[in-house]
Amino acid sequence: MTSSDEPAVGGEIARALVVGFAVPGAPRIDQRAVMDGAKLGITEASRAASLFGRAVRSANVVCDSGLIRTNVDRARKSGVQVIVSALGYPATAQLVDAADAMGIVVINAASRSNAFRRSRCSSMFFHVEASDAMYEAAALKSGADNSRITLWSSQLEKYGATQLNDRFASANRTAMSAASWAGWIAVKIAWESFLRTPSGDAAGIARHMSKETTQFDGHKGVPLSFRKWDHQLRQPLYSLSRDSEKVTAEVPDVGRLSGDLRDLFDSIGDGVGDSACSGRSW
């Protein structure tokens, strides 16, 4: 797949997407869940890649203190274009500094930190995990007592969610959690962006992810896209009953609201005026 508007670097087209998984040496349960979702994403992307004469591979990038820059450099030398991060705030900050310097895309699948969205400006840094500001706004909009807001639920059924939950459960013998979904969608986004980037390099992948016209299907029933000003993924969140874990509401409820979908999603979380990255040309 080629295009005339983005020439391949050096006349070569990358035939393989290499995704790095950023984890600490001793990952927590939720960090392992991110990686379980990402591994399902790698399996599914690999099957699709074979139809296009491409390949998808993964590599671990151990991100313990003192090892991050060294291991990111090692990942770069092994051909990694995208790193899916399951790290907390301090380690992710170090990871992004190192990856920026080496021209690698980082997709944050774990940290909710508002600071990343508001002041950590980078053309190569994206967020599939929702921000603290999004969770707080969704909780206010849902107005439900005795509930919690989540990115995903294993009880979701519509828009292919049942099939995704079943595939994950079959592969991992456990239910798909919000963290698992974040890992899965991160790899799916990386693969689809790689496929639509003629050169297949990290910069091209980031440009595709940033385009206003780019959309992704996360089995949430609406097209997902990244905000231009903070690279946060626009998406609905879900209110779950703390007693039964049943989904009690979708926030925003796109089925009951009118207007532009992106404007509706931008009503939860930071707006364009909340980020120091606003107005930057990615």
Secondary structure as UniProt FT lines:
FT   HELIX           9..11
FT   STRAND          16..23
FT   HELIX           29..51
FT   TURN            52..53
FT   STRAND          55..62
FT   TURN            65..67
FT   HELIX           68..77
FT   TURN            78..79
FT   STRAND          82..85
FT   HELIX           89..102
FT   STRAND          105..108
FT   HELIX           114..119
FT   TURN            123..124
FT   STRAND          125..127
FT   HELIX           132..142
FT   STRAND          147..150
FT   TURN            154..155
FT   HELIX           158..160
FT   HELIX           161..172
FT   HELIX           178..195
FT   HELIX           202..210
FT   TURN            212..213
FT   STRAND          216..217
FT   STRAND          223..226
FT   TURN            228..230
FT   STRAND          232..234
FT   STRAND          237..241
FT   TURN            242..244
FT   STRAND          247..251
FT   TURN            254..256
FT   HELIX           261..265
FT   TURN            266..267
FT   HELIX           272..274
FT   TURN            276..279
//
